[in-house]
Amino acid sequence: MAWIALFLAGLCEIGWPVGLKLGWTDEGIRPGWLLLAIVAIVVSGALLMWAQRTIPMGTAYAIWTGIGAVGAFTVGILAFGDTASTIRIVSIALIVAGIVGLKLA
């Protein structure tokens, strides 16, 4: 159950950078998106805290941030037109390899 909580925490970790990006635009503040960011931060942190009760802290933290980083990277490319250069994709693949390695360890 802790691994499921950690995975969900990682997914919430994607929500707050998206909320921050969409919450502050050239047109001004968009409170709904900023609220999403705040809720995502709180839920993500709470789930991480719960997962760390049984998963080693360093492993949980690395996986949590890795899921968030890979997810934000992917959303950035798919939704916001961020660059998908070879070096960026290889670099994110290394993060995924690290996450898998920690899960297997």
ChimeraX attribute file (.defattr): number of C-alpha atoms within 10 A of each C-alpha:
attribute: neighborCount
match mode: 1-to-1
recipient: residues
	/A:1	9
	/A:2	17
	/A:3	17
	/A:4	11
	/A:5	18
	/A:6	26
	/A:7	21
	/A:8	17
	/A:9	30
	/A:10	27
	/A:11	21
	/A:12	25
	/A:13	26
	/A:14	24
	/A:15	23
	/A:16	25
	/A:17	23
	/A:18	20
	/A:19	21
	/A:20	19
	/A:21	14
	/A:22	17
	/A:23	19
	/A:24	14
	/A:25	10
	/A:26	5
	/A:27	6
	/A:28	8
	/A:29	13
	/A:30	15
	/A:31	14
	/A:32	12
	/A:33	20
	/A:34	20
	/A:35	15
	/A:36	20
	/A:37	23
	/A:38	17
	/A:39	16
	/A:40	23
	/A:41	18
	/A:42	16
	/A:43	15
	/A:44	26
	/A:45	18
	/A:46	14
	/A:47	20
	/A:48	25
	/A:49	19
	/A:50	17
	/A:51	23
	/A:52	18
	/A:53	11
	/A:54	12
	/A:55	16
	/A:56	10
	/A:57	14
	/A:58	11
	/A:59	15
	/A:60	26
	/A:61	18
	/A:62	15
	/A:63	26
	/A:64	25
	/A:65	18
	/A:66	20
	/A:67	24
	/A:68	23
	/A:69	20
	/A:70	19
	/A:71	19
	/A:72	19
	/A:73	19
	/A:74	18
	/A:75	17
	/A:76	16
	/A:77	13
	/A:78	12
	/A:79	9
	/A:80	12
	/A:81	10
	/A:82	12
	/A:83	12
	/A:84	14
	/A:85	9
	/A:86	9
	/A:87	9
	/A:88	12
	/A:89	15
	/A:90	12
	/A:91	12
	/A:92	18
	/A:93	13
	/A:94	12
	/A:95	19
	/A:96	17
	/A:97	13
	/A:98	15
	/A:99	20
	/A:100	12
	/A:101	12
	/A:102	14
	/A:103	12
	/A:104	7
	/A:105	7
